[in-house]
Every structure is written in structure tokens, then in C-alpha cells.
Amino acid sequence: MSEPTTGAVLLEEKQQISPADPDREPLKTNVYEHMAMAAGQLMPLFPYDHAGAIVPCGAVLIGGQDADYGHFFHWNTVNEVVVVYGAHQSVMATGQIMATQNLHGVNSYLRDEEEEGAYGLMVVTQHQAEEGDQSEAMIARCQECKAEIVRHEYDATPPGLPGYDPARHGGAADDRVNQFPTTVGSARFADIRNSDAGRTCKECGHVNKPFAPAPWGWHRTVAQTAAANAAYRSLLEAGQPALKEAAR
């Protein structure tokens, strides 16, 4: 007869991944292929931006004659992690991983923006809020005295939370592709920053040079997203007669 077991009993724990959401199929993408055709910086790599989602966004910064990315600050209530997928003549090294502060400076990270052949390709990933509201802000400081000259705050609460409102970002409830709040907020920030009031420092009176939004591509991305949603609705409308005929 065997002796009774004494002492602590260790139980083997089995960890399992929850089944995939049937409304959000697992996807994969190649960051190099995706960003080769991107319209602007901070492009979501996947179409999922709901509450609790992990949202990786790509950016490609390129040096060259007359390149000018400027400098601004970004504030986010959720955390962001940067992974560099390739860089040359950049202060960010290939393979580098960096967790940003909630308030962090943003520029091209290139050692010399006007150097031909300088580049950086990175992915900035944020974890969408799972409850409450999510907020962001774009901030500019005077190039002369460093005082704050523009602070554009905007609500970035993701779909699935009570505070979400697509109209706040120029979208609609039936959009096929959501406008990404950071992109919309960034485009609006650039417009404010380039206004007379946005360029003139109230502290020292210095008139700051205009901010160049073109290298960031925010306006283009917002416009393309709006056009894509309009095209989707147009196709649905064009197919309605056929659907009605088939239902008879």
C-alpha cells in the first residue's frame, strides 16, 4: 500500500489564448510593403482601433534636399511603444525599442534632414483605452523663447466606449473606415499652428516660421479616408436596384 502524499501539491496551469473575435479576423501585414504605399505618417497597419485594441502605426521619415519636418510635442493618455524597423543616419537605431512618456517630442529623428539617403522606418503602437475617455494633444513651442504657442487638445476615445463619436473627427456611424483621431487632430493642429495667431508668440512676440505639414501627410490621409468612405457608400447605393430586383 502506498504512503499518503504529504506537502504542497503543485497544479499545472494551462494558459490558453481566447478564440478570435468572429467580427475581427486575425490579420497580418508586412510593414515594409504597407508603408511603401502609405499616404502619411502614423498609418494604422490594421483596421482595428476599438476599445482595448493594440494599434500599431507605421511611419517613414525620409531625408533629402529641403526636407523640413519641424518639431512639436504629442501628449497621449495611453502608452506608446516605438520599434525601429530600419534606419540610416538617424538618432534612432535599427532594432531600437523605446517606450515614450505620455508627453514626448516629435520630429524626423534624422541627424540631418537634408541628407540624401537618410531614413527611418518605425512602428508606434498604442493600447486603446478599455474604459473611460481617451485624450490627446498636439503642442507647439516658440522657436525663440520656447514658450507654448499652440495646444490643440482633442478627444480620441475609441469605438466601443460611451464617449466615442465619429462625427467629432469628421466621420459618420456608417463609415467603412474610421478616421484615425490622431491623424485628424494632427491635421487640425497644423492648420492652427500656421494661422497668424498660431505663429505669433504671446510671450516674446516672435513670429515663428510656418510648420510644413506635407512631409507628415496628415491632410492627404484624412482626405483619402473620406473619399474611400464616400466610394463605399456609392457602391452600396449603385447596387440597391439589383438587390431589390433579386428580392422579387
GIHU-V950738 format. One line per field, one symbol per residue. ss: DSSP state (H for helix, E for strand, - for the rest). phi: phi as a letter, one per 40 degrees, with the letter a starting at -180 (. if undefined). psi: psi as a letter, one per 20 degrees, with the letter a starting at -180 (. if undefined). A space follows every 50 residues. Layout:
ss=???
phi=???
psi=???
//
This chain:
ss=------------------------------HHHHHH------EE------ ---EEEEEEEEE---------EEEEE---EEEEEEEEE-E------EEE- --EEEE---E--------EEEEEEEEE-------EEEEEEE------EEE EEEEE----------HHHH-----------HHHHHHHHHHHHH--HHHHE ------E------HHH-HHHHHHHHHHHHHHHHHHHHHHHHHHHHHH-
phi=.ccccbgcbcbccbcbccdccccbccbbacccccccbccacgcdcbcbbc dgccbcbcabbbcidgcacgaabbbacbcbbbbcciaafbcccdgcbacc cdbacbacgccaccccgcaabbbbbbccdbagbbbbabbbbcccbgccba bbcacbdcdhbdccacccbgbaccccbcccdcccccccdccccccdcccc cccbgccccdcccdccgcccccccccccccccccccccccdccccccc
psi=pqqqpraqpppppppqpqqqphinqprqqohgggihjqhaqlppiqkokr piqonppqpopprrpjpoiaprqpppiqqqpppojpqplqipqpiqpppq rhpqqpaijqhohjppiqrpprpopqoqqirbqpqrqppqqpigijqphp ooqqpkprqiqhipohhhjjarhjqhpppohhgghgghghgghjrghhhp pigiipoqqqpoighhjgggggghgghghhhghggghhigghghhhi.
//
